[in-house]
């Protein structure tokens, strides 16, 4: 039996024609049941074609979606056939079941055409798989229905779809525990008591909340600026090289006499997967030299492992008659050369955020997005085994190379104290305390 919130959502789907319908919110709030209730609408709109169900695995599809089908339509109307190409027949209509835990399932989707699709736990699958799936939902009137639990506010599903709902044709439904009157009160009490911190926000309140164990907890809105106020800045370029992975160039300035002391002024972020084509090492090297020439940059810091790219940039700069100091990043710090240098670089970047010496211009969107979601693997800090999760960290790595290799040229304090957040105006400010007033 459906409850009021589900009936309201069902009525909305019946009277609308969005491309994507997405349910998120608290656990056990009735999201998957809501999708099952909308299946007859899908069948009526698209009377002949086959549908598909996509989930993290076949086991989760059976546990979440097929179980909801049986509860909604009865066991005799839902027939599940396992095998190499599993299918489920619901009231005589065929749903192809596709597990999508990694990029390998992309081959199962490419070339297929579906008129309707149900996506379970969509935030747990790779973005490339979801994008490929959208491309296959192509016949007139075709649409997809998705469910998920909230994740990080910087997750691709939140930033690229939920926050752009009207632009991408998405209808977003939020379900709460209170929407499901069938849940026993003792279960709700236990659920609330057993989840704390970020898990309480996500699973109980249904919010897209930041994860605990962020690598840069001191990074907040005060670290992001619209414009810098330099006096005599010196610009450098930090590079995280990639061909299949994104290739990132950061223009980073340092000015001990101005404000702020270090700031990331601009980024160039080329993602071959998003753009649909790859750039060769030579093409990226040409882009790097052009990036530096356009901004009057005289030095470049590149990950030491990209040795071939370093040589290519040097040769291209020499060929053009440009003086460009291309250096390998300092990756030899710490007792463990690889992990030790990464951790020491992370701590150095975090310290600069904490003291207010390092700022990022708001237009560096990819870098800001990565910093907000950059987390420790074990979600604990200051342990011997800590290690950051290597996902969406290309711009962060470039910033770390700069700080580890160049860093602050001098430890002397600048003329003004504004870098410690006392004011946004570097020209003058005053401090009042115990009847004394000091003007800087």
Secondary structure, 3 states (H helix, E strand, C coil): CCCHHHHHHHHHHHHCCCCEEEEEECCCCCHHHHHHHHHHHHHHHCCCCCEEEEECCHHHHHHHHHHHHHHHHCHHHEEEECCCCCEEEECCEEEEEEECCCHHHHHHHCCCCCCEEEECCHHHCCHHHHHHHHHHCCCCCCEEEEECCCCCCCCHHHHHHHCCHHHHCEEEEEECHHHCCCCCHHHHHHHHHHCCHHHHHHHHCCCCCCCCCECCCCCCHHHEECCCECCCCEEEEEEECCCCCCEEEEEEEECCCCECCEEEEEEEEECHHHHCCCCCHHHHHHHHHHHHHHCCCCEEEECCCCHHHHHHHHHHHHHCCCCCEEEECCCCCCCCHHHHHHHHHHHHHHHHHHHCCEEEECCCHHHHHHHHHCEECCCCCCCCCCCECCCCCHHHHHHHHHHHHCCCCCCCCCCCCHHHCCCCCCCCCEEEECCEEEEC
